[in-house]
């Protein structure tokens, strides 16, 4: 897969996690962003965490993310709206 040149910014954030759900690919990045892919193009990029997004899991239209910022976020897979946040500190 290849995004557009400059898609990840000047820091070239590393993709740290990946999951396939609902015919889309979701990747987490080292800057805490979540990227939604359709084919080989990023269709949405959203900052979810303040540190690296390390874990993605999916079930029943719920996307769960885990991060080095010690939080777990529970998101609606369709809108990526945050349904809940758990602080693990």
Secondary structure, DSSP 8 states (H G I E B T S, - for coil): ----TTTTTTTT--EEEEEEETTEEEEEETTSEEEEEETTEEEEEEE--SS-EEEEEEETTEEEEEETTSEEEEEETTT--EEEEEE--
